[in-house]
Amino acid sequence: MAPTDDTTGELSRLLRASLMTLAETGQVDAACRMAGEACRILRHDQPRNWQIFNALLHRLSARAPAVGERRAEEARRL
């Protein structure tokens, strides 16, 4: 479903593209968290735009590391 043709719709398109780019650089977890936050913000007042981020979140979450894997990697970096 396409976003609405208003300011929120334009910003949603920009944020979605940015989150996809972030995920492509290996920051899938961060992109998922931000997509989830966008869902929370848009859910009640902007259902068409919410659906865009909900779909993105589901698509990206399949590529996100498991919670235990992410924590183990963070510990190795320290």
Secondary structure, DSSP 8 states (H G I E B T S, - for coil): ----SSHHHHHHHHHHHHHHHHHHTT-HHHHHHHHHHHHHHHTTT-HHHHHHHHHHHHHHHTTS--HHHHHHHHHHH-
